[in-house]
Amino acid sequence: MHHDIAGRAAELAVSVDATPRRVLDIGCGTGYLLRLLAARYPQAAELAGIDAAPSMIEAAHQAADDPRLRFTVGTAERLPYPDDAFDLVVSTTSFDHWADQLVGLRECARVLVPGGHLVLADQFSLLLVPTLLAGRRGKARTQRRAGRLLVAAGFEGLAWRNLYELIIKAVTATV
Ligand SMILES: C[S@@+](CC[C@H](N)C(=O)[O-])C[C@H]1O[C@@H](n2cnc3c(N)ncnc32)[C@H](O)[C@@H]1O
């Protein structure tokens, strides 16, 4: 399932930006999506992945098959990159885990160049509203909630797409 989502997210990323120089994947896991993007973006200078789990970053290092891939342990809420460092930021099925989603999105906006693109894929559905009353209270698990956070973080031009099954959706936005 994660590989299908990554494949579709890669297609979407290419459709919004065909020639980014620098790409960041937040919550990159084992780096599968970045390896796909490295193949799709031969002109890119750097494809960076960050993940909160050291074991994921270790696995990503082991699987890295391209010298432009760089992996770092860290969190969305505190990205260790300067302002305007990336043309494209992607993230698949990680956003729901971020401790502070608004802070994480503000970090995405900060590290993107003006006009840069975000591709954010995760579970967003009204079917998940009951979960907001229980353990996932406060999480942006609907398009409406996530959209509000994206706009508050400085994003515009939001466009939603169904990515996988009923609840995995992707939003693209620019800063
Ligand atoms: C379900 S996995 C998805 C991994 C990969 N993106 C994929 O689609 O296969 C969620 C990942 O998000 C990472 N994660 C959780 N909270 C994070 C945060 N605040 N900042 C960065 N990564 C985070 C986890 O360590 C985990 O590797």
The ligand as a Gaussian input file, in Angstrom:
#p B3LYP/6-31G(d) Opt

LIG

0 1
 C        3.669000       5.670000       8.078000
 S        5.352000       6.164000       7.963000
 C        5.444000       6.743000       6.287000
 C        6.816000       6.664000       5.731000
 C        6.954000       7.068000       4.251000
 N        6.673000       8.475000       4.055000
 C        6.034000       6.231000       3.395000
 O        5.102000       6.802000       2.793000
 O        6.232000       5.009000       3.308000
 C        5.386000       7.691000       8.902000
 C        6.787000       8.244000       9.079000
 O        6.731000       9.554000       9.636000
 C        7.773000       9.687000      10.581000
 N        7.434000      10.783000      11.503000
 C        6.534000      10.774000      12.508000
 N        6.478000      11.980000      13.085000
 C        7.352000      12.782000      12.428000
 C        7.726000      14.143000      12.544000
 N        7.176000      14.932000      13.473000
 N        8.664000      14.625000      11.701000
 C        9.237000      13.817000      10.775000
 N        8.912000      12.513000      10.611000
 C        7.977000      12.011000      11.418000
 C        7.849000       8.318000      11.235000
 O        9.092000       8.088000      11.876000
 C        7.615000       7.394000      10.040000
 O        8.817000       7.011000       9.409000

